[in-house]
Amino acid sequence: MRTEREERAFGTHLGRGLSVKQAATTTRQTTEGIKSAEAVPALADAHDVEMPIAELLQRCRTSARTAAAV
């Protein structure tokens, strides 16, 4: 069973300035939700819902830039 600490590791790495790829490599474990991050902004747009964190994560995924750089 995964602990809360393990679940937070990926987000903590992003917050410290790592790119999505760097965070995934550093975490060395499957991060739940990262693969579905592409679908969330599209679904939000379809329903006219603002989801700025999901949009930021998607921009990080597609540009290979850090959250601070996006």
ROVO-901810 format. One record per atom (N, C-alpha, C): residue in one letter; atom name; x, y, z. Coordinates in Angstrom, 3 decimals, m for minus. Example, Ala and Ser with C-alpha at 12.3 -4.5 7.8 and 13.67 -1.06 7.14 Angstrom:
type / atom / east / north / up
A / N / 13.190 / m5.690 / 7.800 $
A / CA / 12.300 / m4.500 / 7.800 $
A / C / 13.200 / m3.300 / 7.800 $
S / N / 12.850 / m2.250 / 7.080 $
S / CA / 13.670 / m1.060 / 7.140 $
S / C / 12.900 / 0.030 / 7.870 $
//
This chain:
type / atom / east / north / up
M / N / 0.839 / m1.173 / 0.000 $
M / CA / 0.000 / 0.000 / 0.000 $
M / C / 0.891 / 1.244 / 0.000 $
R / N / 0.514 / 2.233 / m0.799 $
R / CA / 1.284 / 3.462 / m0.900 $
R / C / 0.904 / 4.421 / 0.218 $
T / N / 1.890 / 5.150 / 0.691 $
T / CA / 1.629 / 6.107 / 1.762 $
T / C / 1.343 / 7.486 / 1.174 $
E / N / 0.806 / 8.369 / 2.002 $
E / CA / 0.548 / 9.736 / 1.571 $
E / C / 1.847 / 10.399 / 1.120 $
R / N / 2.923 / 10.089 / 1.787 $
R / CA / 4.219 / 10.670 / 1.436 $
R / C / 4.613 / 10.288 / 0.015 $
E / N / 4.412 / 9.017 / m0.339 $
E / CA / 4.725 / 8.574 / m1.693 $
E / C / 3.831 / 9.253 / m2.717 $
E / N / 2.552 / 9.439 / m2.377 $
E / CA / 1.609 / 10.081 / m3.281 $
E / C / 1.990 / 11.534 / m3.540 $
R / N / 2.562 / 12.209 / m2.561 $
R / CA / 2.909 / 13.626 / m2.678 $
R / C / 4.235 / 13.861 / m3.361 $
A / N / 5.070 / 12.858 / m3.469 $
A / CA / 6.437 / 13.047 / m3.958 $
A / C / 6.479 / 13.703 / m5.336 $
F / N / 5.655 / 13.248 / m6.256 $
F / CA / 5.668 / 13.786 / m7.612 $
F / C / 5.338 / 15.277 / m7.602 $
G / N / 4.278 / 15.663 / m6.929 $
G / CA / 3.889 / 17.066 / m6.853 $
G / C / 4.929 / 17.920 / m6.164 $
T / N / 5.567 / 17.376 / m5.158 $
T / CA / 6.625 / 18.103 / m4.457 $
T / C / 7.783 / 18.386 / m5.398 $
H / N / 8.145 / 17.396 / m6.209 $
H / CA / 9.233 / 17.588 / m7.175 $
H / C / 8.869 / 18.666 / m8.197 $
L / N / 7.620 / 18.681 / m8.670 $
L / CA / 7.184 / 19.723 / m9.598 $
L / C / 7.275 / 21.094 / m8.934 $
G / N / 6.834 / 21.166 / m7.694 $
G / CA / 6.870 / 22.427 / m6.961 $
G / C / 8.269 / 22.940 / m6.722 $
R / N / 9.224 / 22.041 / m6.690 $
R / CA / 10.619 / 22.443 / m6.479 $
R / C / 11.333 / 22.781 / m7.786 $
G / N / 10.602 / 22.721 / m8.899 $
G / CA / 11.178 / 23.174 / m10.163 $
G / C / 11.578 / 22.096 / m11.145 $
L / N / 11.309 / 20.836 / m10.850 $
L / CA / 11.635 / 19.789 / m11.803 $
L / C / 10.573 / 19.738 / m12.898 $
S / N / 10.967 / 19.276 / m14.083 $
S / CA / 10.001 / 19.063 / m15.157 $
S / C / 9.209 / 17.795 / m14.841 $
V / N / 8.151 / 17.555 / m15.597 $
V / CA / 7.351 / 16.343 / m15.396 $
V / C / 8.227 / 15.105 / m15.586 $
K / N / 9.049 / 15.110 / m16.628 $
K / CA / 9.928 / 13.955 / m16.887 $
K / C / 10.927 / 13.767 / m15.748 $
Q / N / 11.531 / 14.850 / m15.276 $
Q / CA / 12.483 / 14.759 / m14.167 $
Q / C / 11.803 / 14.267 / m12.898 $
A / N / 10.606 / 14.768 / m12.619 $
A / CA / 9.872 / 14.347 / m11.421 $
A / C / 9.535 / 12.869 / m11.483 $
A / N / 9.115 / 12.396 / m12.669 $
A / CA / 8.784 / 10.978 / m12.829 $
A / C / 10.020 / 10.109 / m12.632 $
T / N / 11.148 / 10.545 / m13.160 $
T / CA / 12.394 / 9.790 / m13.019 $
T / C / 12.854 / 9.766 / m11.569 $
T / N / 12.769 / 10.907 / m10.905 $
T / CA / 13.199 / 11.018 / m9.512 $
T / C / 12.302 / 10.210 / m8.585 $
T / N / 10.999 / 10.235 / m8.854 $
T / CA / 10.044 / 9.522 / m8.012 $
T / C / 10.211 / 8.014 / m8.156 $
R / N / 10.553 / 7.563 / m9.352 $
R / CA / 10.783 / 6.146 / m9.664 $
R / C / 9.600 / 5.256 / m9.315 $
Q / N / 8.407 / 5.771 / m9.500 $
Q / CA / 7.206 / 4.975 / m9.263 $
Q / C / 6.094 / 5.509 / m10.145 $
T / N / 5.068 / 4.738 / m10.320 $
T / CA / 3.929 / 5.180 / m11.109 $
T / C / 3.198 / 6.279 / m10.356 $
T / N / 2.934 / 7.362 / m11.029 $
T / CA / 2.206 / 8.461 / m10.425 $
T / C / 0.789 / 8.443 / m10.959 $
E / N / m0.141 / 8.162 / m10.095 $
E / CA / m1.537 / 8.075 / m10.499 $
E / C / m2.002 / 9.417 / m11.028 $
G / N / m2.675 / 9.409 / m12.139 $
G / CA / m3.264 / 10.618 / m12.680 $
G / C / m2.430 / 11.336 / m13.715 $
I / N / m1.137 / 11.089 / m13.766 $
I / CA / m0.312 / 11.828 / m14.725 $
I / C / m0.699 / 11.491 / m16.157 $
K / N / m1.072 / 10.259 / m16.416 $
K / CA / m1.466 / 9.876 / m17.774 $
K / C / m2.835 / 10.430 / m18.144 $
S / N / m3.702 / 10.619 / m17.175 $
S / CA / m5.027 / 11.159 / m17.472 $
S / C / m5.035 / 12.685 / m17.483 $
A / N / m3.898 / 13.286 / m17.163 $
A / CA / m3.823 / 14.749 / m17.098 $
A / C / m4.144 / 15.400 / m18.440 $
E / N / m3.941 / 14.694 / m19.527 $
E / CA / m4.253 / 15.243 / m20.843 $
E / C / m5.757 / 15.354 / m21.058 $
A / N / m6.501 / 14.409 / m20.558 $
A / CA / m7.948 / 14.386 / m20.779 $
A / C / m8.693 / 15.389 / m19.900 $
V / N / m8.183 / 15.688 / m18.749 $
V / CA / m8.901 / 16.544 / m17.798 $
V / C / m9.157 / 17.955 / m18.344 $
P / N / m8.137 / 18.664 / m18.868 $
P / CA / m8.421 / 19.995 / m19.408 $
P / C / m9.406 / 19.964 / m20.581 $
A / N / m9.316 / 18.955 / m21.408 $
A / CA / m10.246 / 18.842 / m22.536 $
A / C / m11.673 / 18.658 / m22.031 $
L / N / m11.845 / 17.829 / m21.029 $
L / CA / m13.169 / 17.608 / m20.450 $
L / C / m13.678 / 18.884 / m19.769 $
A / N / m12.787 / 19.575 / m19.082 $
A / CA / m13.169 / 20.829 / m18.430 $
A / C / m13.613 / 21.867 / m19.463 $
D / N / m12.865 / 21.951 / m20.564 $
D / CA / m13.244 / 22.881 / m21.630 $
D / C / m14.616 / 22.540 / m22.208 $
A / N / m14.865 / 21.260 / m22.389 $
A / CA / m16.144 / 20.828 / m22.956 $
A / C / m17.326 / 21.206 / m22.070 $
H / N / m17.067 / 21.312 / m20.768 $
H / CA / m18.132 / 21.639 / m19.813 $
H / C / m18.003 / 23.053 / m19.250 $
D / N / m17.135 / 23.846 / m19.870 $
D / CA / m16.924 / 25.240 / m19.475 $
D / C / m16.585 / 25.381 / m17.986 $
V / N / m15.631 / 24.564 / m17.546 $
V / CA / m15.167 / 24.571 / m16.154 $
V / C / m13.695 / 24.974 / m16.157 $
E / N / m13.332 / 25.891 / m15.281 $
E / CA / m11.938 / 26.300 / m15.157 $
E / C / m11.199 / 25.358 / m14.217 $
M / N / m10.079 / 24.838 / m14.675 $
M / CA / m9.238 / 23.943 / m13.868 $
M / C / m7.778 / 24.343 / m14.086 $
P / N / m7.352 / 25.446 / m13.473 $
P / CA / m6.017 / 25.985 / m13.747 $
P / C / m4.861 / 25.044 / m13.393 $
I / N / m4.996 / 24.265 / m12.347 $
I / CA / m3.902 / 23.355 / m11.977 $
I / C / m3.770 / 22.254 / m13.016 $
A / N / m4.881 / 21.702 / m13.461 $
A / CA / m4.847 / 20.667 / m14.498 $
A / C / m4.290 / 21.231 / m15.802 $
E / N / m4.650 / 22.469 / m16.127 $
E / CA / m4.136 / 23.102 / m17.343 $
E / C / m2.629 / 23.334 / m17.250 $
L / N / m2.151 / 23.752 / m16.091 $
L / CA / m0.719 / 23.958 / m15.884 $
L / C / 0.039 / 22.643 / m16.034 $
L / N / m0.468 / 21.596 / m15.425 $
L / CA / 0.183 / 20.296 / m15.523 $
L / C / 0.225 / 19.830 / m16.976 $
Q / N / m0.848 / 20.045 / m17.711 $
Q / CA / m0.868 / 19.661 / m19.123 $
Q / C / 0.184 / 20.447 / m19.914 $
R / N / 0.305 / 21.740 / m19.645 $
R / CA / 1.327 / 22.537 / m20.338 $
R / C / 2.728 / 22.045 / m19.982 $
C / N / 2.930 / 21.645 / m18.741 $
C / CA / 4.235 / 21.089 / m18.335 $
C / C / 4.518 / 19.784 / m19.066 $
R / N / 3.481 / 18.940 / m19.191 $
R / CA / 3.657 / 17.651 / m19.865 $
R / C / 4.010 / 17.831 / m21.345 $
T / N / 3.341 / 18.744 / m22.013 $
T / CA / 3.518 / 18.876 / m23.444 $
T / C / 4.733 / 19.710 / m23.841 $
S / N / 5.237 / 20.540 / m22.944 $
S / CA / 6.356 / 21.398 / m23.300 $
S / C / 7.688 / 20.939 / m22.698 $
A / N / 7.661 / 19.976 / m21.798 $
A / CA / 8.860 / 19.503 / m21.090 $
A / C / 9.526 / 20.625 / m20.306 $
R / N / 8.729 / 21.637 / m19.906 $
R / CA / 9.248 / 22.740 / m19.100 $
R / C / 8.783 / 22.565 / m17.663 $
T / N / 9.392 / 23.306 / m16.764 $
T / CA / 8.993 / 23.251 / m15.368 $
T / C / 7.743 / 24.081 / m15.149 $
A / N / 7.093 / 23.870 / m14.030 $
A / CA / 5.881 / 24.634 / m13.699 $
A / C / 6.194 / 26.116 / m13.626 $
A / N / 7.339 / 26.483 / m13.085 $
A / CA / 7.720 / 27.890 / m12.975 $
A / C / 7.960 / 28.514 / m14.347 $
A / N / 8.435 / 27.736 / m15.290 $
A / CA / 8.733 / 28.239 / m16.630 $
A / C / 7.487 / 28.366 / m17.498 $
V / N / 6.460 / 27.618 / m17.151 $
V / CA / 5.216 / 27.665 / m17.934 $
V / C / 4.409 / 28.803 / m17.434 $
//
